Amino acid sequence: MKGPRSFLGVCWGVFLGLGLGAAAIACGGSGKEGELPSPILSVSIPAQTELRQLLLRFAGATRRERAGLEGELKALRARYPSDELARVIDAHLAWIALDTDDIPRAETLSARVRSGPPGVTRDLAQVIQGAASRRRGRPAEAYTTLRPLVGKIIDDYVSRMLNWEVVNAATEAGRWEAAIDLADVWLHEAGEGERTNVSNRIAALLPRIPAEELERALRKRQAEQQEDLAESQRLLRAALAERLAAVALEKRDVRLAKELLQSSGPLLGAMGDRIAQLAGGATIARVGAPTVGLLLSVRTAEARRRGAQMAAGVSFGLGLLRSTGAPKPQTQPAQLVSRDDGALDEADRTDEALTALVGEGAAVLVTGVDRGQATAAASFARTHEIPVLLLHPPDPGAVVGPFVFVVGEEPGRVSEGLTAALGARGARPIALVDEASNLGSAARPSGVTVALSCDGSMEERTFRMASVRGLALNGDVGCAERALQATNGLRLEVAFGLEAAYAATPHAIHAVAGQFPFDADADALIEWSRVQTGVPGWWAALGRDAALLAQAGVLGLPNRETEDPGEVKARRRSVRDRLAEAKASLWTTAAPGFGGAQRLSRELQTRETTGTQR
């Protein structure tokens, strides 16, 4: 139990004239810094006695039972309208109004009470106001109102309401770390007989918090004290571990299962054996309703940028994004499941992530933000005989096999096209600016005397000393803009690659593949703008094309899920065969599909940007 119980405990001695002093101050509640709490004094002992009995019943009542006390509270207030205890009654009437979803009345009564002197009554009114804000869909405002009261409310029955409301407000406002920390406080403040119920209520809230936030919270706590944990600490850690275990089993996440088993094994309860099986690699391959698996990368800034475009393009291509009022598609779109390959400071999790996608029922995989990831995915596809669509070509020497389909383009082909176009204009010597990975994996095109990485230094003197007359920009828009700024004082012929297309300046050369980059009035842009902002970049266009082909491959599969190895293998082969012959109107090539091959045919051209001279 906590200290003095302001409405129901020591304060009643104060009200009955047993003395003020320190007890009265303790009963006053939190107040603002610098404010002295004011004890609630009544001029009527009968009013005190009658209200005390009502509030004892109120404190232990259910929501419906509290509403049943409204008439008695109102009658008491009518008999003693000028008594100081009228504010206490109004605060509890505001609570009843909140219970009965009369939010305006709850706000009016609580605002009136809160305008009075500091003390426990005003604190209760503040709790009511915060709860009302949350119910009006303003969780950030509710959190700001409620957070200062945490740990300062004396009455158990009021603190129960505060803790429930502030944890919900933090969760709804996206204050994930605060929500978990406040759940910790809630469990700590709960009485022994309440903790199991509180733990269950917290467990019901955890699915609303992203799994990565739960991981972070559990990891932080497990790195701290492990032995002699208080019951409240153990319960919260168990709730976090069990929720993450459910996520790991649902997503077939081997990495998460391994981490849980190592750090939190004793907290996993009944799920311990299943997590151990998953951590041991017992991921069952399955194929369910038509499902496409998307593997992204978050290991570098470049990979994250490309991945964001890929995800937008794939979602668009699958028809998962529809504008308001748009008719439902005649064919149910394929489902999409996604994973990433782990942060830069972690071990590469490409194989684990692909395995997890297979466990979730994906019958075809889309990935490949760079050559390394594409090569790893090609190896996985060959080993597991599952079709994979690569948005970047794998290593030239990689053994690909019949399950690997290359949608993307060799960066070297693009840079060769750019430098050839510059050479045709007599713009030599040429400086090539490209991603470091591209410069290291391809021979330098003819006419290039300077090759600079996008993440390296770019200074005008470098270009001037090499007597550069042509500039080939094969990186992204940001890289192109840096190079243009560095060469602003030079008169250069400039050629822009596919990733930098939207940075192209007037009368410059730019690469063209299929419909990309789009004219301002292109139907593709109109279609895109209905559900997305901005224009689709090269990686979004590749993602969209891969999604259309993947969807053609999986549609027609049975909706019935299977884990039978023979049937899984047969369905994947069926998807592979459909992919090889699939046809669609693609953005990045004039070809309608693979045409029985393993790589999209693509004619690369160059054109001049219209407009005035730069």
Secondary structure as the mmCIF struct_conf table of DSSP 4:
data_model
#
loop_
_struct_conf.conf_type_id
_struct_conf.id
_struct_conf.beg_label_comp_id
_struct_conf.beg_label_asym_id
_struct_conf.beg_label_seq_id
_struct_conf.end_label_comp_id
_struct_conf.end_label_asym_id
_struct_conf.end_label_seq_id
BEND BEND1 GLY A 3 GLY A 3
TURN_TY1_P TURN_TY1_P1 SER A 6 LEU A 8
BEND BEND2 GLY A 9 GLY A 9
HELX_RH_AL_P HELX_RH_AL_P1 VAL A 10 PHE A 15
TURN_TY1_P TURN_TY1_P2 LEU A 16 GLY A 17
BEND BEND3 LEU A 18 LEU A 18
HELX_RH_AL_P HELX_RH_AL_P2 GLY A 21 ALA A 26
TURN_TY1_P TURN_TY1_P3 CYS A 27 GLY A 28
TURN_TY1_P TURN_TY1_P4 GLU A 33 GLY A 34
HELX_LH_PP_P HELX_LH_PP_P1 GLU A 35 PRO A 37
BEND BEND4 VAL A 43 VAL A 43
HELX_RH_AL_P HELX_RH_AL_P3 ILE A 45 ALA A 59
TURN_TY1_P TURN_TY1_P5 GLY A 60 GLY A 60
HELX_RH_AL_P HELX_RH_AL_P4 ARG A 63 GLY A 68
TURN_TY1_P TURN_TY1_P6 LEU A 69 LEU A 69
HELX_RH_AL_P HELX_RH_AL_P5 GLU A 70 ARG A 79
BEND BEND5 TYR A 80 TYR A 80
TURN_TY1_P TURN_TY1_P7 PRO A 81 SER A 82
BEND BEND6 ASP A 83 ASP A 83
TURN_TY1_P TURN_TY1_P8 GLU A 84 LEU A 85
HELX_RH_AL_P HELX_RH_AL_P6 ALA A 86 ASP A 99
TURN_TY1_P TURN_TY1_P9 THR A 100 ASP A 101
HELX_RH_AL_P HELX_RH_AL_P7 ILE A 103 ARG A 114
TURN_TY1_P TURN_TY1_P10 SER A 115 SER A 115
BEND BEND7 GLY A 116 GLY A 116
BEND BEND8 PRO A 118 GLY A 119
HELX_RH_AL_P HELX_RH_AL_P8 VAL A 120 ARG A 135
TURN_TY1_P TURN_TY1_P11 ARG A 136 GLY A 137
HELX_RH_AL_P HELX_RH_AL_P9 PRO A 139 LEU A 146
HELX_RH_3T_P HELX_RH_3T_P1 ARG A 147 LEU A 149
TURN_TY1_P TURN_TY1_P12 VAL A 150 LYS A 152
HELX_RH_AL_P HELX_RH_AL_P10 ASP A 156 GLU A 172
TURN_TY1_P TURN_TY1_P13 ALA A 173 GLY A 174
HELX_RH_AL_P HELX_RH_AL_P11 TRP A 176 GLU A 189
BEND BEND9 ALA A 190 ALA A 190
TURN_TY1_P TURN_TY1_P14 GLU A 192 GLU A 194
HELX_RH_AL_P HELX_RH_AL_P12 ARG A 195 LEU A 205
HELX_RH_3T_P HELX_RH_3T_P2 LEU A 206 ARG A 208
BEND BEND10 ILE A 209 ILE A 209
HELX_RH_AL_P HELX_RH_AL_P13 ALA A 211 GLN A 222
TURN_TY1_P TURN_TY1_P15 ALA A 223 ALA A 223
BEND BEND11 GLU A 224 GLU A 224
BEND BEND12 GLU A 227 ASP A 228
HELX_RH_AL_P HELX_RH_AL_P14 GLU A 231 LYS A 251
TURN_TY1_P TURN_TY1_P16 ARG A 252 ARG A 252
HELX_RH_AL_P HELX_RH_AL_P15 VAL A 254 SER A 264
HELX_RH_3T_P HELX_RH_3T_P3 GLY A 265 LEU A 267
HELX_RH_3T_P HELX_RH_3T_P4 GLY A 269 MET A 271
HELX_RH_AL_P HELX_RH_AL_P16 GLY A 272 ALA A 279
TURN_TY1_P TURN_TY1_P17 GLY A 280 GLY A 281
HELX_LH_PP_P HELX_LH_PP_P2 THR A 283 ALA A 285
STRN STRN1 VAL A 287 VAL A 287
BEND BEND13 ALA A 289 PRO A 290
STRN STRN2 THR A 291 LEU A 296
BEND BEND14 ARG A 299 THR A 300
HELX_RH_AL_P HELX_RH_AL_P17 ALA A 301 GLY A 317
TURN_TY1_P TURN_TY1_P18 LEU A 318 GLY A 319
TURN_TY1_P TURN_TY1_P19 THR A 324 GLY A 325
HELX_LH_PP_P HELX_LH_PP_P3 ALA A 326 PRO A 329
BEND BEND15 GLN A 330 THR A 331
HELX_LH_PP_P HELX_LH_PP_P4 GLN A 332 ALA A 334
STRN STRN3 GLN A 335 ASP A 340
TURN_TY1_P TURN_TY1_P20 LEU A 344 ASP A 345
BEND BEND16 GLU A 346 GLU A 346
HELX_RH_AL_P HELX_RH_AL_P18 THR A 350 GLY A 359
TURN_TY1_P TURN_TY1_P21 GLU A 360 GLY A 361
BEND BEND17 ALA A 363 ALA A 363
STRN STRN4 VAL A 364 THR A 367
BEND BEND18 VAL A 369 ASP A 370
HELX_RH_AL_P HELX_RH_AL_P19 ARG A 371 HIS A 384
TURN_TY1_P TURN_TY1_P22 GLU A 385 GLU A 385
STRN STRN5 VAL A 388 LEU A 390
BEND BEND19 LEU A 391 HIS A 392
TURN_TY1_P TURN_TY1_P23 PRO A 396 GLY A 397
TURN_TY1_P TURN_TY1_P24 PRO A 402 PHE A 403
STRN STRN6 VAL A 404 VAL A 406
BEND BEND20 GLY A 408 GLY A 408
HELX_RH_AL_P HELX_RH_AL_P20 PRO A 411 ALA A 424
TURN_TY1_P TURN_TY1_P25 ARG A 425 GLY A 426
BEND BEND21 PRO A 429 PRO A 429
STRN STRN7 ILE A 430 ASP A 434
HELX_RH_AL_P HELX_RH_AL_P21 ALA A 436 SER A 441
BEND BEND22 ALA A 442 ALA A 442
HELX_LH_PP_P HELX_LH_PP_P5 ALA A 443 PRO A 445
TURN_TY1_P TURN_TY1_P26 SER A 446 GLY A 447
STRN STRN8 VAL A 448 SER A 453
TURN_TY1_P TURN_TY1_P27 CYS A 454 ASP A 455
BEND BEND23 GLY A 456 GLY A 456
HELX_RH_AL_P HELX_RH_AL_P22 GLU A 460 MET A 465
TURN_TY1_P TURN_TY1_P28 ALA A 466 SER A 467
STRN STRN9 GLY A 470 LEU A 473
BEND BEND24 GLY A 475 GLY A 475
HELX_RH_AL_P HELX_RH_AL_P23 VAL A 477 ALA A 486
TURN_TY1_P TURN_TY1_P29 THR A 487 GLY A 489
BEND BEND25 LEU A 490 LEU A 490
STRN STRN10 GLU A 493 PHE A 496
BEND BEND26 LEU A 498 LEU A 498
TURN_TY1_P TURN_TY1_P30 GLU A 499 ALA A 500
HELX_RH_3T_P HELX_RH_3T_P5 ALA A 501 ALA A 503
HELX_LH_PP_P HELX_LH_PP_P6 ALA A 504 THR A 505
TURN_TY1_P TURN_TY1_P31 PRO A 506 HIS A 507
STRN STRN11 ILE A 509 ALA A 513
TURN_TY1_P TURN_TY1_P32 GLY A 514 GLN A 515
STRN STRN12 PHE A 516 PHE A 516
BEND BEND27 PRO A 517 PRO A 517
HELX_LH_PP_P HELX_LH_PP_P7 PHE A 518 ASP A 519
TURN_TY1_P TURN_TY1_P33 ALA A 520 ASP A 521
HELX_RH_AL_P HELX_RH_AL_P24 ASP A 523 SER A 529
TURN_TY1_P TURN_TY1_P34 ARG A 530 VAL A 531
BEND BEND28 THR A 533 GLY A 534
HELX_RH_AL_P HELX_RH_AL_P25 TRP A 538 VAL A 554
TURN_TY1_P TURN_TY1_P35 LEU A 555 GLY A 556
BEND BEND29 LEU A 557 LEU A 557
BEND BEND30 ASN A 559 ARG A 560
STRN STRN13 THR A 562 THR A 562
HELX_RH_AL_P HELX_RH_AL_P26 PRO A 565 GLU A 581
BEND BEND31 TRP A 587 THR A 588
BEND BEND32 ALA A 590 ALA A 591
BEND BEND33 GLY A 593 GLY A 593
TURN_TY1_P TURN_TY1_P36 GLY A 595 GLY A 596
BEND BEND34 ALA A 597 GLN A 598
STRN STRN14 ARG A 599 ARG A 599
STRN STRN15 LEU A 604 GLU A 608
HELX_LH_PP_P HELX_LH_PP_P8 THR A 609 THR A 610
BEND BEND35 GLY A 611 THR A 612
#
